[in-house]
Amino acid sequence: MKLICAAHPELAAIARCVRCGHHLCTTCRHKHSVRNYCARCLPARVEATAAARAAPAAGVAVIEARISEKQPWLAAVFSLVPGLGQLYSGRFLRGAAFMAAALALREADLISPLLAAFFYVFNLFDAYRLTQIRNERQRTGNVLREFDDALFAVVGLLVLAYSAYAQGGVANLSTDTMLHYGSLALGLWVAHETRR
């Protein structure tokens, strides 16, 4: 019995589509790997093969992204020594700045228990948030600001204002002390604006 092509009845079939079963002539036969497909079934097979090849690569990329993520809580623990959490999250200059600020504030005349406590908590928060931002950027490519970022900046300015008030008010401060308070306010603003 002579088999004929499903699309060209005048031609003899030399193969059969492994997907739909139609008989194929030389013109209609399309080989993919070692199998025969018709023109209608071939694109679906090519798509399925490409998807199968891409799936393991995507899985590996997700695993690699998860492995490279850092833990925000661990950054906060490292920041028990000011600046180490920032170093852990990959922000080396920022970590060095926090270390230098901590050393400078230890010797400063203007430091009060409230100001020291705020700086310490701010350092922990900053390291935690930097690590969150780093992970989010790796996962999605963008970073959303959180409400508590702005809240910490506002609270810091209020702490600085109260500390200046507790020393007799801005009018009674020496030029050096006012310069130190101004530097702290500027540092707080820069830390807020560069946490991306």
C-alpha positions in Angstrom: 0.0 0.0 0.0 1.4 3.4 -1.0 1.2 6.1 1.6 0.5 9.6 0.3 1.3 13.0 1.8 -1.5 14.6 3.8 -0.8 18.0 2.2 0.1 16.9 -1.3 -2.0 13.9 -2.4 0.0 13.6 -5.6 3.3 12.9 -3.7 4.3 9.8 -1.9 4.9 10.1 1.9 8.3 9.3 3.2 7.8 10.0 6.9 5.1 10.6 9.5 4.8 13.5 12.0 5.4 12.1 15.5 3.1 14.7 17.0 -0.1 14.6 14.9 0.5 11.5 12.8 0.1 13.0 9.4 2.0 11.5 6.5 4.7 13.8 5.0 6.4 14.1 1.7 9.9 15.4 1.2 8.7 19.0 1.2 6.5 18.7 4.2 8.9 16.8 6.4 10.8 18.9 9.0 13.4 17.2 11.2 14.0 18.4 14.7 16.7 16.4 16.4 16.1 12.9 15.0 12.3 13.2 14.8 10.0 14.1 11.9 7.4 16.9 12.3 4.9 18.7 10.0 5.1 22.5 9.5 2.2 22.9 12.0 3.7 20.9 14.8 7.3 21.9 14.5 7.0 25.4 16.2 5.3 23.9 19.2 8.1 21.4 19.6 10.8 24.0 19.2 9.1 26.2 21.9 8.8 23.2 24.3 12.5 22.4 23.8 13.6 26.0 24.4 11.4 26.2 27.5 12.9 22.9 28.8 16.4 24.3 28.3 15.7 27.6 29.9 13.9 26.2 33.0 17.0 24.7 34.6 19.0 27.9 33.9 16.3 30.0 35.5 16.2 27.7 38.5 20.0 28.0 38.9 19.7 31.8 38.7 17.1 31.8 41.5 19.2 29.5 43.7 22.3 31.7 43.1 20.4 34.9 43.9 19.2 33.3 47.2 22.7 32.1 48.1 24.1 35.6 47.4 21.5 37.3 49.6 22.6 38.6 53.0 20.6 38.4 56.2 19.4 41.8 57.5 19.3 40.6 61.1 22.9 39.5 60.8 23.9 42.9 59.6 22.2 44.4 62.7 24.1 42.0 64.9 27.4 42.9 63.3 26.5 46.6 63.9 26.7 46.1 67.6 30.2 47.3 66.7 29.3 50.5 64.7 30.0 50.2 61.0 30.5 46.4 60.8 27.0 45.8 59.6 27.5 48.3 56.8 30.7 46.5 55.8 28.8 43.2 55.8 26.2 44.6 53.4 28.9 45.7 51.0 29.0 49.5 51.8 32.6 49.9 52.8 32.9 53.7 52.8 29.7 53.9 54.8 30.9 51.4 57.3 34.2 53.3 57.7 32.2 56.6 58.2 30.1 55.0 60.9 33.2 53.7 62.7 34.9 57.1 62.5 31.7 58.9 63.7 31.4 56.5 66.7 35.0 57.2 67.7 34.6 60.9 67.2 31.4 61.1 69.3 33.1 59.2 72.2 35.4 62.2 72.6 32.9 65.0 71.8 31.8 67.4 74.6 28.3 67.6 73.1 27.4 63.9 73.4 24.5 63.2 75.7 23.0 59.8 76.7 20.1 60.5 74.4 22.3 61.4 71.4 24.5 58.4 72.0 21.5 56.1 72.2 20.0 57.5 69.0 23.3 57.1 67.1 23.6 53.5 68.3 20.1 52.6 67.3 20.4 54.5 64.0 23.6 52.5 63.2 21.7 49.2 63.8 18.7 50.3 61.7 21.0 51.6 58.9 22.8 48.3 58.6 19.5 46.3 58.6 17.9 48.5 56.0 21.0 48.5 53.7 21.0 44.8 53.6 17.3 44.7 52.8 17.8 47.2 50.0 20.7 45.2 48.6 18.7 42.0 48.6 15.6 43.7 47.0 17.8 45.3 44.3 19.2 41.8 43.4 15.7 40.3 43.3 13.8 43.0 41.4 16.2 45.6 40.3 14.4 48.4 42.1 14.2 49.8 45.6 11.2 51.2 47.4 11.7 53.6 50.3 10.0 52.7 53.5 8.3 55.1 55.9 10.7 54.3 58.8 13.6 55.7 56.7 12.1 59.2 56.8 11.0 58.6 60.4 14.5 57.9 61.6 15.8 61.1 59.9 13.1 63.2 61.5 13.6 61.7 65.0 17.4 62.3 64.6 16.9 66.0 63.8 14.6 66.2 66.9 17.2 64.5 69.1 19.8 67.0 67.8 17.5 69.9 68.5 16.7 68.7 72.0 20.4 68.1 72.8 21.2 71.7 71.7 18.3 73.0 73.8 19.5 71.0 76.8 22.9 72.7 76.5 21.3 76.1 77.0 19.8 76.7 73.5 21.3 77.5 70.2 22.0 81.1 71.1 24.2 80.0 74.0 26.3 77.4 72.1 29.8 78.1 71.1 30.7 78.2 67.4 32.6 74.9 67.6 29.6 73.2 69.2 27.2 74.6 66.6 29.5 73.4 63.9 29.5 69.9 65.4 25.7 69.9 65.6 25.5 71.1 62.0 27.9 68.3 60.9 25.7 65.7 62.7 22.6 67.0 61.0 24.3 67.0 57.6 25.6 63.4 58.3 22.1 62.3 59.2 20.7 63.8 56.0 23.4 62.3 53.8 22.9 58.8 55.4 19.2 59.1 54.7 19.6 60.2 51.1 22.3 57.6 50.2 20.6 54.6 51.6 19.9 53.1 48.1 
